[in-house]
């Protein structure tokens, strides 16, 4: 009996052999070195591993396919600018196995759906295009030309272009992303949802409104010079490990670090730099001077408590606020202060879950310093009030004058390696009219200015059969999105689903009536075209655009670059009616960059600037106190406390990554920084909450969420007692994405509220 679409979408509900230990209080060090060596020796050829390690994140090398943390502008480590999880990323991409026709002939879609995400990813690199026919049980090989024509036929058969959805992952380079959005707009739609919709969309919305640019304002050098760095809702030890080196330098230069997070994370407790023999021997550097164990989604309350105490000091002794900066560069101060005075300090502190003792430690650091950087990630952005979280951070920085000066500012830490660059070059369902006008001027067609589908909108449209074609440029859509069962049915309702990928993942098994897999070159591989070896470019988390050039020979002669895939589809779909000469771009990427230079602000002389070894910085108004907002100034904002109360038996759940994970890619089954080994079906619970419910360590439970009358369940999880605030719990994604309601998302930004899901826990 074949599996249901829901069964295919869910990770197997079986257990491995769980072992749990006391979480470590130190990170990286010797264990990181041995783990990285273990990864490359198991999954890669030794010569390939050496080549890649010496070129990763180096000038003239390739950009790590993992996170978007920036590289130093000046000298880079001769021992390598990489981390343990970067090595895991290349071991995944450059693994020494390939899969093609014989693999898919042997394994049916139903069989593969029973594999874990780890097993799927480690099955090998995709080596040739594959097609799943309607009613078929196995993927079969197909030529590129046939595949392109099939996509074109489906697209041209739609009643209108808005019946197609074009998703983008953050790994896509600037060149491929620009051509992709250009094709989509010439086809006639703005349906360009992307992974930003699920992570930092709330950051972009809040920062654009308050500071005039949806990006952070700081540089790596600012981090080194900051007096205080707050790391809020972020686990850099796992998600951005090279950030720890920057924080270590902050500490060396006398800066203080405040970690604000529901869970204590090893990377923010202590860091042993593996490239420093003395640190390896002596045991590393303490990172956080203060750890703030905040309750899940208690951030607005916590920052409002700080703001209230600062206001009290300003009114009693003065010289606390940077009034010169406020008067010259900000708008809305009086309304903000009037609203702030309606709140009570004790109520805010209680709502945050933070003790007065810890609060006072934080407050003293904020009070007595003016060069403050606040970094954040998904712990702030995946709530219904996510935009408020970030705006309240901005309020604090504005009061202290900590924007647009050395050692101060905003630092949203992006996840995937070019997610910010994709948005910059036009992957946006609601692109500004000025950008659309430039496209019209350059290419001679008028792009629609109708706002397209975000991820949430796209899923609903596919579920309601308003969208019939799904095209995914990278990523693992079904494992990344919320409400797994609903989203899987949405995908199944499509006439065809197409994925451009390097490796097998669960999205290839949750398909429309027909499905295509397009295997593409990885970041680590050389890209040969008619005019020679090509370079591409990406933008890091701090707005630096630089080159990336593969090192290894392609693992198969049947792979195409993402640029070539876009050009092939565009040519097959638009044919003679296109005003763009698509086929010229795939032979010479310089031509793509010449076009970007004409269309996208900040890219003048793009090809010339890319020759700078470290790349170039894009313009950033907030960095120089030029605030391109509606008011022309930096805007204070008014933000309410979240209004929700848990029922007696409810917990608030946040989804998190394990240390053996990057986004939806599972590198292994361990989470050693939290003391978890060989298991992912875990729920971390406060020990008092366990006692109240009569639960014991490793006991098996089922989880349930109810939202707007709709019940969702996730089965078979083992309980782990952990240092997490009372009434809070944490689980790994994608295993518990099924519990995240599709219609629970951030106002303004529509980011899924994956970090604040109300659940109940029941013993099996």
C-alpha positions in Angstrom: 0.0 0.0 0.0 1.5 3.4 -1.0 2.2 6.0 1.6 -0.2 9.0 1.9 1.1 12.4 1.1 1.3 13.3 4.8 3.3 10.2 5.5 5.8 11.1 2.8 6.2 14.6 4.2 6.8 13.6 7.8 10.1 12.3 9.1 9.8 8.6 10.3 8.4 8.5 13.8 10.9 5.9 15.0 13.6 6.1 17.5 17.3 5.5 17.3 19.4 4.7 20.5 19.2 7.9 22.5 22.1 8.8 24.8 22.0 12.0 26.8 24.6 13.6 29.0 25.2 16.8 30.9 25.5 19.6 28.4 29.1 21.0 28.0 30.0 24.5 29.1 32.7 24.9 26.4 32.5 24.9 22.7 34.6 24.1 19.6 38.2 23.1 20.7 39.7 19.7 20.0 36.3 18.0 19.7 35.4 20.3 16.8 38.7 19.4 15.0 38.2 15.7 15.4 34.5 15.9 14.4 35.4 17.8 11.2 38.1 15.3 10.4 35.6 12.5 10.9 33.2 14.1 8.5 35.6 14.5 5.6 37.3 11.1 6.1 33.9 9.4 6.1 32.2 11.2 3.2 34.9 12.8 1.0 38.0 12.0 -0.9 41.0 13.2 1.2 42.5 15.3 -1.7 39.1 17.0 -2.3 38.9 17.9 1.4 42.3 19.4 1.4 41.6 21.5 -1.7 38.3 22.8 -0.3 39.6 23.5 3.2 42.4 25.8 1.8 40.0 27.7 -0.5 36.8 28.0 1.6 36.0 31.7 2.4 39.5 32.7 1.2 40.0 35.6 -1.3 39.6 34.1 -4.8 38.2 30.9 -3.3 34.6 29.8 -2.8 32.0 31.0 -0.4 30.9 28.4 2.2 27.5 27.0 1.2 26.5 27.3 4.9 25.9 30.5 6.8 26.3 34.1 5.7 28.8 35.3 8.4 31.3 37.7 6.8 35.0 37.2 6.2 37.6 39.6 7.5 38.3 42.5 5.0 42.1 42.2 5.6 44.2 39.2 6.3 42.5 35.8 6.7 43.7 32.9 8.6 46.3 30.8 6.9 44.9 27.8 8.7 41.5 28.3 7.0 38.5 30.5 7.3 36.1 27.7 8.2 34.4 26.1 11.1 33.2 22.6 12.0 29.8 23.1 10.5 31.3 24.6 7.3 33.3 21.4 6.9 30.1 19.4 7.4 28.5 21.5 4.7 31.2 20.7 2.1 31.3 17.1 3.2 27.6 17.0 2.3 28.0 18.8 -1.0 31.2 17.2 -2.2 30.4 13.7 -0.9 32.1 10.9 -2.8 28.9 9.2 -4.0 26.5 10.1 -6.9 23.0 8.9 -7.6 21.2 8.7 -10.9 19.0 6.4 -12.9 20.1 3.1 -11.3 19.5 4.5 -7.8 16.0 5.6 -8.5 15.2 2.4 -10.4 16.1 0.5 -7.3 14.3 2.8 -4.8 10.7 3.9 -5.1 9.4 7.2 -3.9 7.5 5.4 -1.2 10.6 3.6 0.0 12.7 6.7 0.1 9.9 8.5 2.1 10.6 6.0 4.9 14.2 7.1 5.1 15.3 9.7 7.6 16.4 13.1 6.4 19.9 12.2 7.3 19.8 9.1 5.1 18.3 11.0 2.2 21.0 13.7 2.3 23.8 11.2 2.5 22.6 9.0 -0.3 24.8 10.9 -2.8 25.0 13.8 -5.1 22.3 14.0 -7.8 24.0 13.2 -11.1 21.3 13.6 -13.8 17.8 15.1 -14.3 15.0 12.9 -13.2 11.3 12.8 -13.9 8.4 11.3 -12.0 5.3 10.7 -14.2 1.7 11.0 -13.0 0.9 7.9 -11.0 4.5 6.7 -11.2 6.3 5.0 -8.4 9.9 5.6 -9.5 11.8 8.6 -10.9 13.2 8.0 -14.3 16.0 9.8 -16.3 15.1 12.6 -18.7 17.2 14.8 -20.9 17.6 18.5 -20.1 15.9 19.6 -23.3 12.9 17.4 -22.7 12.8 18.6 -19.1 12.9 22.3 -20.1 10.2 21.8 -22.7 8.0 20.0 -20.1 8.3 22.9 -17.7 7.6 25.4 -20.5 4.5 23.4 -21.6 3.1 23.5 -18.1 3.8 27.2 -17.6 2.3 28.1 -21.0 -0.8 26.0 -20.3 -1.8 28.0 -17.2 -4.8 30.3 -17.3 -2.6 33.1 -16.1 1.0 33.5 -14.9 -0.1 33.9 -11.2 -0.9 30.2 -11.2 2.8 29.5 -10.9 5.0 29.8 -7.8 8.8 30.4 -8.0 10.6 29.7 -4.7 14.2 30.6 -4.0 16.6 29.2 -1.4 19.3 31.5 0.0 22.1 29.5 -1.6 21.4 30.9 -5.1 24.1 33.3 -6.3 23.5 36.9 -7.3 23.8 36.0 -11.0 21.3 33.1 -10.9 18.9 35.0 -8.7 18.8 38.1 -10.9 18.1 36.1 -14.0 15.5 34.0 -12.1 13.5 37.0 -11.0 13.9 38.5 -14.5 12.4 35.4 -16.1 9.6 35.3 -13.6 8.7 38.9 -14.1 8.8 38.6 -17.9 6.6 35.5 -17.6 4.2 37.8 -16.0 4.0 37.3 -12.2 5.6 38.5 -9.0 5.2 35.1 -7.2 8.7 35.0 -5.8 8.5 33.6 -2.3 11.9 32.9 -0.7 13.5 31.6 2.4 13.6 35.2 3.8 9.9 34.9 4.2 10.5 32.3 6.9 13.5 33.8 8.7 14.5 37.5 8.6 11.5 39.0 6.8 10.4 40.5 10.1 13.9 42.1 10.4 13.6 43.6 7.0 10.2 45.0 7.7 11.1 46.5 11.1 14.4 47.9 10.0 13.1 49.4 6.7 10.3 51.2 8.7 12.6 52.5 11.4 16.0 52.9 9.8 15.3 53.0 6.0 17.1 49.8 5.1 16.1 46.2 5.7 19.7 45.1 6.5 22.0 45.4 9.5 24.1 48.6 9.9 27.3 47.2 11.4 30.5 45.8 9.9 32.8 43.1 11.3 35.2 45.9 12.4 32.4 47.4 14.5 32.0 44.2 16.4 35.7 44.4 17.4 35.2 48.0 18.7 31.9 47.6 20.5 31.7 48.3 24.2 28.6 46.0 24.6 27.3 43.3 22.2 24.0 41.8 22.9 23.3 38.4 21.3 19.6 37.9 21.4 17.6 34.8 20.3 20.6 33.3 18.6 22.9 30.3 19.0 26.1 31.2 17.1 28.0 28.1 18.3 25.9 26.0 16.1 24.3 28.3 13.5 27.2 30.8 12.9 30.3 29.3 14.5 32.8 31.8 13.0 30.9 34.5 14.8 32.5 33.2 18.0 36.0 34.3 16.7 34.6 37.8 16.3 33.1 37.8 19.8 36.4 36.5 21.2 38.0 39.6 19.6 35.4 41.8 21.1 36.3 40.4 24.5 40.0 40.8 23.9 39.4 44.5 23.1 37.5 45.0 26.4 33.9 44.7 25.2 31.2 43.0 27.2 28.8 40.4 25.9 25.2 39.8 27.0 23.5 36.6 25.8 19.7 36.7 25.9 18.1 33.3 25.1 15.7 30.8 26.7 18.4 28.1 26.5 22.0 28.3 27.8 24.1 27.6 24.7 27.7 26.3 25.0 29.0 28.6 22.3 27.9 31.6 24.3 29.3 30.3 27.6 32.9 29.6 26.5 34.8 29.3 23.2 38.0 27.5 22.6 39.5 28.8 19.3 40.8 25.7 17.5 43.4 27.9 15.6 45.0 29.1 18.8 47.2 26.5 20.4 47.4 28.4 23.7 43.6 28.6 23.9 43.4 24.9 23.1 45.7 24.1 26.0 44.3 26.6 28.5 40.6 26.0 27.8 39.3 29.0 25.8 37.6 32.3 26.4 34.5 33.1 28.4 32.1 34.7 26.0 29.0 35.9 27.8 29.5 38.2 30.7 25.8 38.0 31.5 23.4 35.2 30.5 19.7 36.2 30.5 17.4 33.1 30.6 14.4 34.9 29.1 11.1 33.2 28.7 10.1 32.4 25.1 8.8 35.6 23.5 9.5 37.7 26.5 11.8 40.0 24.5 9.5 43.1 24.1 8.8 42.9 27.9 12.5 42.7 28.7 13.6 45.5 26.4 10.7 47.7 27.6 11.9 47.1 31.2 15.3 48.4 30.2 13.8 51.4 28.4 11.7 52.2 31.5 14.7 52.2 33.8 16.7 54.3 31.3 13.9 56.8 31.2 13.8 56.9 35.0 17.5 57.7 35.1 17.2 60.3 32.3 14.5 62.1 34.2 16.2 62.1 37.5 19.9 62.7 36.6 20.0 63.4 32.8 22.7 62.7 30.2 21.5 59.1 29.8 19.9 59.5 26.4 21.9 60.9 23.4 19.7 63.9 23.0 21.9 65.5 20.3 21.4 62.4 18.1 17.7 62.1 19.0 17.0 65.8 18.1 18.9 65.7 14.8 18.3 62.3 13.5 15.1 60.8 14.9 11.3 61.1 14.6 8.6 60.1 17.0 10.4 60.5 20.3 7.7 62.3 22.2 5.0 59.8 21.2 7.3 56.9 22.1 8.0 58.3 25.5 4.3 59.0 26.2 3.5 55.4 25.4 6.4 54.0 27.3 5.2 55.7 30.5 1.9 53.7 30.3 3.9 50.6 31.2 4.9 49.3 34.6 8.5 48.1 35.2 7.6 45.3 37.5 4.9 44.0 35.1 7.4 44.0 32.2 10.1 42.3 34.2 7.7 39.6 35.3 6.5 39.0 31.8 10.1 38.6 30.6 10.8 35.9 33.1 14.1 37.5 34.0 15.2 37.9 37.7 15.8 41.4 39.0 19.4 40.4 39.8 20.2 39.5 36.2 18.3 42.5 34.9 20.4 44.8 37.0 23.6 43.4 35.6 22.4 44.0 32.0 21.0 47.4 32.9 24.3 48.6 34.3 26.2 47.6 31.1 23.6 49.4 28.9 23.5 52.4 31.1 27.2 53.0 31.2 28.1 52.4 27.6 27.1 54.0 24.3 28.8 51.8 21.7 26.2 49.0 21.7 25.6 46.4 19.0 22.5 44.1 19.2 22.7 40.9 17.2 19.7 38.6 16.7 18.4 35.7 14.7 15.3 33.4 14.6 14.7 33.6 18.3 13.3 37.1 17.7 11.9 36.8 14.1 9.6 33.8 14.3 6.8 35.1 16.5 3.5 36.8 15.7 5.0 40.0 17.3 8.4 39.5 15.6 8.4 43.0 14.0 7.7 44.5 17.4 10.7 42.6 18.9 13.1 44.2 16.4 11.5 47.7 16.5 11.9 47.7 20.3 15.6 46.9 19.9 15.9 49.8 17.5 14.2 52.0 20.1 16.9 51.2 22.6 19.7 51.8 20.2 18.2 55.2 19.2 17.9 56.4 22.7 21.6 55.6 23.2 22.7 57.1 19.9 24.0 53.6 19.0 23.3 53.8 15.3 25.6 55.0 12.5 28.8 55.2 14.5 31.8 53.1 15.1 31.2 50.0 17.3 27.4 50.4 17.4 24.3 49.4 15.5 22.0 46.6 14.3 23.2 43.1 13.4 20.5 40.7 12.1 22.6 37.5 11.6 21.4 35.9 8.3 21.3 32.2 7.9 21.9 30.9 4.3 25.0 32.1 2.5 23.3 34.5 0.0 19.8 35.0 1.3 20.5 38.7 1.7 22.0 39.0 -1.8 19.0 37.3 -3.4 16.7 39.9 -2.0 19.1 42.7 -3.1 19.1 41.6 -6.7 15.3 41.2 -6.9 14.0 38.0 -5.3 11.1 39.8 -3.7 7.3 39.2 -4.1 6.8 42.9 -3.4 9.7 44.7 -5.1 9.8 48.5 -5.1 8.3 50.3 -8.1 11.7 52.0 -8.8 13.3 48.6 -9.3 10.5 47.5 -11.6 10.8 50.7 -13.6 14.5 50.0 -14.2 13.7 46.5 -15.5 11.1 48.0 -17.9 13.7 50.6 -19.0 16.4 48.0 -19.5 14.5 45.2 -21.2 11.4 46.7 -22.7 8.7 44.8 -21.0 6.5 46.1 -18.1 6.7 43.9 -15.0 3.5 43.5 -13.0 3.5 45.7 -9.9 0.9 43.4 -8.3 2.4 41.9 -5.1 3.0 38.2 -5.4 2.8 35.3 -3.0 5.0 35.1 0.0 5.7 31.5 1.3 2.5 31.5 3.4 0.4 32.9 0.6 1.9 30.4 -1.9 1.1 27.4 0.3 -2.5 28.6 0.6 -2.8 29.2 -3.1 -1.5 25.7 -3.9 -3.8 24.1 -1.3 -6.8 26.0 -2.8 -5.6 25.0 -6.3 -5.1 28.6 -7.3 -1.5 27.8 -8.1 -0.7 24.7 -10.2 3.1 24.9 -10.8 5.7 25.0 -8.1 9.3 25.7 -9.1 12.0 25.6 -6.3 15.4 27.1 -6.9 17.3 25.2 -4.3 16.3 24.4 -0.7 14.0 21.7 0.8 10.7 23.5 0.8 8.4 20.9 2.5 10.8 20.5 5.4 11.3 24.3 5.8 7.7 25.4 5.9 5.1 25.3 8.7 2.1 23.1 9.0 3.6 20.1 7.3 0.4 18.1 6.6 -1.4 21.1 5.1 1.7 22.2 3.1 2.2 18.6 1.8 -1.3 18.5 0.5 -0.7 21.9 -1.1 2.3 20.5 -3.0 0.3 17.4 -4.0 -2.4 19.6 -5.5 0.0 21.0 -8.1 0.2 19.7 -11.7 3.9 19.7 -11.5 6.6 20.4 -8.9 10.2 21.1 -10.0 13.3 21.3 -7.7 16.8 22.5 -8.6 19.0 20.6 -6.2 22.4 19.2 -5.4 21.2 16.3 -3.1 18.1 14.3 -2.5 15.7 15.7 0.1 12.1 15.2 1.3 10.7 17.8 -1.1 11.5 15.4 -4.0 9.1 12.8 -2.4 6.2 15.2 -1.8 5.3 16.0 -5.3 2.6 17.3 -7.6 1.0 15.0 -10.3 4.3 15.2 -12.1 7.8 16.1 -10.7 11.2 17.0 -12.0 14.6 17.1 -10.2 17.2 19.3 -11.8 20.7 18.5 -10.5 22.9 21.6 -10.4 26.5 22.4 -9.7 27.4 23.0 -6.1 29.2 26.0 -4.7 32.4 23.8 -4.4 32.5 22.9 -8.1 34.0 24.6 -11.2 31.6 26.1 -13.6 32.7 25.7 -17.2 30.9 27.6 -19.9 31.8 28.4 -23.6 33.7 31.5 -22.6 35.7 29.6 -20.0 35.6 29.1 -16.2 33.0 31.3 -14.6 33.0 33.2 -11.3 29.8 34.2 -9.4 29.1 36.4 -6.5 27.3 36.6 -3.2 26.5 39.1 -0.5 27.3 38.3 3.2 25.3 39.3 6.3 27.0 42.7 6.5 26.4 43.8 2.9 29.8 42.9 1.3 29.6 41.5 -2.2 32.4 39.2 -3.2 33.3 36.4 -5.7 32.8 32.7 -5.3 34.6 30.3 -7.5 34.5 26.5 -7.4 37.5 24.3 -6.8 36.6 20.8 -7.7 35.7 19.2 -11.0 31.9 18.6 -11.4 30.8 15.3 -9.9 28.8 14.5 -13.1 28.9 15.8 -16.7 25.1 16.0 -16.6 25.0 18.9 -14.1 24.1 22.4 -15.1 24.7 25.6 -13.3 21.7 27.4 -11.8 22.3 30.2 -14.3 22.1 27.6 -17.2 19.0 26.1 -15.7 17.2 29.5 -15.6 18.3 30.3 -19.1 17.1 27.0 -20.4 13.7 27.3 -18.8 13.2 30.9 -19.8 14.1 30.1 -23.4 11.9 27.0 -23.5 8.9 28.9 -22.0 9.1 32.4 -23.5 10.6 31.5 -26.9 10.2 34.2 -29.6 8.0 36.4 -27.4 10.8 37.2 -25.0 12.6 40.5 -25.2 15.7 39.0 -23.5 18.4 37.0 -25.2 18.5 34.3 -22.6 21.1 32.0 -24.1 23.8 34.6 -24.2 23.9 34.8 -20.4 24.7 31.2 -19.7 27.9 31.5 -21.8 29.3 34.5 -20.0 28.3 35.6 -16.5 30.0 39.0 -17.0 27.0 39.9 -19.1 24.6 39.1 -16.2 26.7 41.4 -13.9 26.7 44.2 -16.5 22.9 44.0 -16.4 22.8 44.0 -12.7 25.0 47.1 -12.7 22.3 48.9 -14.7 19.3 47.7 -12.8 20.3 47.3 -9.1 21.3 50.2 -7.0 24.9 50.0 -5.6 26.3 47.8 -8.3 27.8 50.3 -10.7 31.0 48.9 -12.2 30.0 45.5 -10.8 32.6 43.5 -12.7 35.3 45.9 -12.0 34.5 46.1 -8.2 34.5 42.3 -8.0 38.2 42.2 -8.8 38.9 43.7 -5.4 40.1 40.7 -3.4 37.7 41.3 -0.5 34.8 42.5 -2.6 33.0 45.7 -2.0 30.5 47.1 0.5 27.0 48.0 -0.8 25.6 51.5 0.2 24.0 51.4 3.7 22.3 54.6 4.8 21.9 53.6 8.4 25.6 53.0 8.7 26.2 56.7 7.9 23.1 58.2 9.5 21.2 58.7 6.3 17.8 57.3 7.1 15.8 56.7 4.0 12.4 56.4 5.7 9.1 58.1 5.0 10.1 60.8 7.5 13.7 61.1 6.4 14.8 60.2 9.9 15.2 57.2 12.1 11.8 56.4 13.6 10.9 55.5 17.1 8.0 53.0 17.2 5.3 52.0 19.7 5.1 48.3 20.5 2.7 46.5 22.7 3.5 43.6 24.9 2.3 40.2 23.5 -1.2 39.5 24.6 -1.5 35.8 25.3 -1.8 33.6 28.3 -1.1 29.8 28.4 -3.8 27.5 29.7 -3.0 25.4 32.7 -1.7 22.4 30.8 0.0 24.3 27.9 3.6 25.0 27.2 5.1 27.4 24.7 7.3 25.6 22.2 10.1 26.9 20.1 11.7 24.9 17.2 15.5 24.8 17.1 18.4 23.3 15.2 20.7 20.6 16.5 24.4 21.0 16.2 24.5 18.4 13.4 22.1 20.5 11.3 22.1 23.5 9.0 18.5 24.7 8.2 16.8 21.5 6.9 20.1 19.7 6.1 20.9 17.0 8.7 24.6 16.2 9.0 24.2 13.7 11.8 22.1 12.6 14.7 24.0 14.3 17.6 23.5 17.6 19.3 26.6 17.5 21.5 26.4 21.1 22.8 23.1 20.1 24.4 24.3 16.6 25.5 22.1 14.7 23.0 23.5 11.8 20.9 21.9 9.6 18.3 18.4 11.0 18.4 16.3 13.9 17.0 12.8 13.1 18.3 13.4 15.1 21.5 11.5 17.6 23.6 13.5 19.7 26.0 11.4 20.5 29.1 11.8 22.4 32.4 12.2 19.8 35.1 9.4 21.3 37.2 7.1 21.1 34.2 8.0 17.4 33.9 7.3 16.8 37.6 3.9 18.5 37.3 3.0 16.2 34.5 4.4 13.1 36.0 7.0 12.7 33.3 10.4 11.1 33.6 13.6 11.4 31.7 13.5 9.8 28.2 9.7 9.0 28.6 7.9 8.9 25.3 5.2 11.5 24.7 3.0 12.9 22.0 2.7 16.6 21.3 -0.4 18.5 20.3 -1.1 22.1 19.3 -4.6 23.7 18.8 -4.9 27.0 17.0 -8.1 28.6 15.8 -9.9 25.3 16.5 -7.6 23.2 14.4 -5.7 20.4 16.2 -2.3 19.2 15.0 -0.3 16.3 16.5 3.3 15.0 16.4 4.0 11.6 17.8 6.8 9.8 19.6 9.2 12.2 21.3 11.5 11.5 24.2 11.6 14.0 27.1 14.8 15.6 28.2 15.0 17.6 31.4 16.8 20.8 30.6 17.6 24.3 31.9 14.8 26.1 30.1 12.4 28.6 31.7 9.2 27.2 33.3 6.3 26.7 30.9 8.7 26.7 27.9 10.0 23.8 25.8 12.1 23.2 22.7 12.0 20.7 19.8 14.0 20.2 16.6 12.7 21.2 13.2 11.5 19.8 10.8 10.2 17.1 13.1 7.7 19.4 14.8 6.9 21.8 11.9 3.6 19.8 11.7 2.6 21.6 14.9 3.2 25.1 13.6 0.0 26.6 12.3 0.2 28.2 8.8 -2.0 31.1 9.9 0.1 32.0 12.9 2.7 34.5 11.6 4.3 37.8 12.2 2.2 40.9 11.5 3.5 42.9 8.5 6.1 40.2 7.6 4.2 36.9 7.5 7.1 35.0 9.1 5.8 31.8 10.5 5.6 31.8 14.3 7.7 28.7 14.7 9.2 30.0 18.0 5.9 30.4 19.9 3.7 27.4 19.4 1.3 26.5 22.2 1.3 22.8 22.8 0.3 20.1 25.3 2.4 17.1 26.2 0.8 13.7 26.8 2.5 10.5 27.9 2.1 7.5 25.5 
